[in-house]
């Protein structure tokens, strides 16, 4: 796993947007498509807004969700709401290029199976995503792979439903599909991430984030999250 330390969240967002655009161009040129999975968070929404201004082969882009809360359509708790506001309203993407998790399905497990089928349609069998963007929670969670939830042990499905976390059930990508990704991009900002970023760097598998494969992973962190890491990973 590589780590880059940048001055602040805005610098991280700029670097992340440029990196995603570069990967999109390479994937579109080499394979004719770029399939990216996106998480939520304040810095990521800034990242997506900046991505809209980049040189990106938009017609070849497919965007899927890393996770989503069970909440009404358009609700501010929904990652999709912010994804639409930060990217769809500013980039030449068609609505059908963003694939929403069906969190309002009558049966959440059935919805998860349907989303897994969507991934197979756009990214092969088994689906291989070109880039998965992940965040890191102060409790060590990533995606909606949260401490103590049975979803951590799901190895026979690429999408699964969780229990209640912070007041809502969720749908999430699981470790198998995340770990098959060609690239994993961690965006980690804020001093509340300091301890968990150090544990992630050390491969601590007692936290959910530590079980994500590190071979093709890049962490973009700000100084607040990196702490002493910037002594070793070239702050910018």
C-alpha positions as CSV (number, residue, x, y, z in Angstrom):
1,X,0.0,0.0,0.0
2,X,1.3,3.4,-1.0
3,X,0.6,6.5,1.0
4,X,0.6,10.2,-0.1
5,X,0.2,12.9,2.5
6,X,-1.2,16.3,1.3
7,X,-1.6,19.5,3.1
8,X,-5.4,19.5,3.7
9,X,-8.7,17.9,2.5
10,X,-8.9,20.2,-0.5
11,X,-5.5,19.1,-1.7
12,X,-6.5,15.5,-1.2
13,X,-9.6,16.0,-3.2
14,X,-7.7,17.7,-6.1
15,X,-5.2,14.9,-6.2
16,X,-7.9,12.2,-6.1
17,X,-9.8,13.8,-8.9
18,X,-6.7,14.0,-11.1
19,X,-5.8,10.4,-10.3
20,X,-9.3,9.1,-11.1
21,X,-9.3,10.9,-14.4
22,X,-6.0,9.4,-15.3
23,X,-7.2,5.9,-14.5
24,X,-10.4,6.5,-16.5
25,X,-8.5,7.5,-19.5
26,X,-6.2,4.5,-19.3
27,X,-9.1,2.0,-18.8
28,X,-11.2,3.5,-21.6
29,X,-8.2,3.4,-24.0
30,X,-7.3,-0.2,-23.0
31,X,-10.6,-1.9,-22.3
32,X,-13.3,0.5,-23.6
33,X,-14.8,1.2,-20.2
34,X,-14.1,2.4,-16.7
35,X,-16.1,1.1,-13.8
36,X,-15.7,3.0,-10.6
37,X,-17.3,2.4,-7.2
38,X,-17.8,5.5,-5.0
39,X,-18.2,5.9,-1.2
40,X,-19.7,8.9,0.6
41,X,-18.2,11.7,2.7
42,X,-17.5,15.4,2.6
43,X,-14.0,15.2,0.9
44,X,-15.3,12.7,-1.6
45,X,-18.1,15.0,-2.7
46,X,-15.5,17.7,-3.2
47,X,-13.4,15.1,-5.2
48,X,-16.4,14.3,-7.4
49,X,-17.2,17.9,-8.1
50,X,-13.5,18.5,-9.1
51,X,-13.6,15.3,-11.2
52,X,-16.4,16.9,-13.3
53,X,-14.0,19.5,-14.5
54,X,-11.3,16.9,-15.5
55,X,-10.5,15.5,-18.9
56,X,-12.5,12.3,-18.6
57,X,-13.9,9.9,-21.3
58,X,-17.4,10.3,-19.9
59,X,-19.2,8.1,-22.4
60,X,-17.1,5.1,-21.2
61,X,-17.7,5.7,-17.5
62,X,-20.0,3.5,-15.3
63,X,-20.3,4.5,-11.6
64,X,-21.6,2.2,-8.9
65,X,-22.0,2.6,-5.2
66,X,-19.7,1.2,-2.5
67,X,-22.5,1.4,0.0
68,X,-25.8,3.1,0.7
69,X,-28.1,3.8,3.7
70,X,-31.7,2.7,3.7
71,X,-33.4,6.1,3.5
72,X,-36.0,7.7,1.2
73,X,-34.9,8.8,-2.3
74,X,-33.4,12.3,-2.2
75,X,-32.8,12.2,1.6
76,X,-29.5,13.8,2.7
77,X,-28.5,10.5,4.4
78,X,-28.3,8.9,1.0
79,X,-24.9,8.9,-0.7
80,X,-26.7,8.9,-4.0
81,X,-28.2,12.3,-3.3
82,X,-24.8,13.9,-2.9
83,X,-23.3,11.9,-5.8
84,X,-26.0,13.3,-8.1
85,X,-25.5,16.8,-6.8
86,X,-21.7,16.7,-7.0
87,X,-21.2,14.9,-10.2
88,X,-24.3,14.2,-12.3
89,X,-25.3,17.8,-12.3
90,X,-21.9,19.0,-13.4
91,X,-20.5,16.3,-15.8
92,X,-21.8,15.1,-19.1
93,X,-23.0,11.8,-17.7
94,X,-26.4,10.2,-18.5
95,X,-28.4,9.1,-15.4
96,X,-28.1,5.5,-16.5
97,X,-24.4,5.7,-16.1
98,X,-24.8,5.9,-12.3
99,X,-26.1,2.7,-10.8
100,X,-28.0,3.2,-7.5
101,X,-28.2,0.5,-4.9
102,X,-31.8,-0.5,-4.5
103,X,-32.1,0.2,-0.8
104,X,-35.8,0.8,-1.0
105,X,-36.5,-2.8,-2.2
106,X,-39.2,-4.6,-0.3
107,X,-36.5,-7.2,0.7
108,X,-33.0,-5.8,1.2
109,X,-31.3,-9.2,0.6
110,X,-33.1,-9.5,-2.7
111,X,-32.1,-6.0,-3.6
112,X,-28.4,-6.9,-2.8
113,X,-28.6,-9.9,-5.1
114,X,-30.1,-7.7,-7.9
115,X,-27.2,-5.2,-7.4
116,X,-24.7,-8.0,-7.6
117,X,-26.3,-9.0,-11.0
118,X,-25.9,-5.4,-12.1
119,X,-22.2,-5.5,-11.3
120,X,-21.9,-8.6,-13.4
121,X,-23.6,-7.0,-16.3
122,X,-21.2,-4.0,-16.4
123,X,-18.0,-5.5,-15.0
124,X,-18.0,-9.1,-15.9
125,X,-18.3,-12.4,-14.1
126,X,-17.0,-12.2,-11.5
127,X,-17.1,-8.4,-11.6
128,X,-13.8,-6.7,-11.6
129,X,-14.1,-3.0,-10.8
130,X,-11.4,-0.7,-12.2
131,X,-11.3,1.5,-9.1
132,X,-12.9,1.3,-5.7
133,X,-12.9,4.5,-3.7
134,X,-13.0,3.9,0.1
135,X,-13.1,6.0,3.2
136,X,-12.0,5.2,6.7
137,X,-14.2,5.6,9.8
138,X,-12.9,6.5,13.3
139,X,-14.0,3.0,14.4
140,X,-12.0,1.4,11.6
141,X,-15.0,0.7,9.3
142,X,-14.9,1.1,5.5
143,X,-17.7,0.9,3.0
144,X,-20.5,-0.3,5.4
145,X,-18.3,-3.1,6.7
146,X,-18.6,-2.2,10.3
147,X,-17.2,-3.7,13.5
148,X,-19.2,-6.7,14.7
149,X,-21.6,-6.9,11.8
150,X,-22.1,-10.4,10.2
151,X,-21.6,-8.8,6.8
152,X,-17.8,-8.9,7.6
153,X,-18.0,-12.7,7.0
154,X,-19.9,-12.7,3.7
155,X,-17.5,-14.3,1.2
156,X,-20.0,-15.9,-1.2
157,X,-21.7,-12.6,-2.4
158,X,-20.4,-9.3,-3.8
159,X,-23.2,-7.2,-2.3
160,X,-24.9,-7.7,1.1
161,X,-27.2,-6.0,3.6
162,X,-26.1,-5.0,7.0
163,X,-27.7,-4.6,10.4
164,X,-28.4,-1.2,11.9
165,X,-25.4,1.1,12.1
166,X,-25.7,4.7,13.2
167,X,-29.5,4.4,13.0
168,X,-29.9,2.9,9.6
169,X,-29.5,-0.5,7.8
170,X,-27.3,-0.4,4.8
171,X,-26.3,-2.1,1.6
172,X,-22.6,-2.6,0.9
173,X,-20.0,-4.1,-1.4
174,X,-18.3,-7.0,0.4
175,X,-14.6,-7.9,0.7
176,X,-14.5,-10.3,-2.4
177,X,-15.5,-7.7,-4.9
178,X,-13.5,-4.9,-3.3
179,X,-10.4,-7.1,-3.2
180,X,-10.8,-8.0,-6.9
181,X,-10.6,-4.3,-7.9
182,X,-7.7,-3.3,-10.1
183,X,-7.2,-0.2,-8.0
184,X,-8.2,0.8,-4.5
185,X,-8.2,4.5,-3.6
186,X,-8.4,5.5,0.0
187,X,-9.4,9.1,0.8
188,X,-8.7,9.8,4.4
189,X,-9.0,13.2,6.0
190,X,-9.4,14.6,9.5
191,X,-7.7,14.1,12.8
192,X,-10.3,11.7,14.0
193,X,-8.8,9.2,11.5
194,X,-5.3,9.4,13.0
195,X,-5.3,6.1,15.0
196,X,-7.2,4.1,12.4
197,X,-4.9,5.2,9.5
198,X,-1.9,4.0,11.4
199,X,-3.6,0.7,12.0
200,X,-4.6,0.4,8.4
201,X,-1.0,1.1,7.4
202,X,0.1,-1.7,9.7
203,X,-2.4,-4.2,8.2
204,X,-4.3,-4.6,11.4
205,X,-7.0,-7.1,10.5
206,X,-8.8,-6.6,13.8
207,X,-10.4,-3.5,12.1
208,X,-12.7,-4.0,9.1
209,X,-10.5,-1.7,6.9
210,X,-7.5,-3.8,7.6
211,X,-9.0,-6.7,5.7
212,X,-8.9,-4.9,2.4
213,X,-6.2,-6.1,0.1
214,X,-3.3,-3.6,0.1
215,X,-1.5,-4.8,-3.1
216,X,-3.1,-2.2,-5.4
217,X,-4.0,0.4,-2.9
218,X,-3.1,4.0,-2.6
219,X,-4.0,6.2,0.4
220,X,-4.4,9.9,-0.1
221,X,-4.4,11.5,3.4
222,X,-4.2,15.0,4.8
223,X,-1.7,16.0,7.5
224,X,-4.4,15.9,10.1
225,X,-5.1,12.2,9.4
226,X,-1.6,11.2,8.7
227,X,0.1,12.6,11.8
228,X,3.6,11.3,12.0
229,X,3.2,9.4,8.7
230,X,4.1,12.5,6.8
231,X,7.7,12.1,8.0
232,X,8.0,8.9,5.9
233,X,5.6,9.5,3.0
234,X,6.5,12.9,1.5
235,X,3.9,15.5,2.5
236,X,2.8,17.8,-0.4
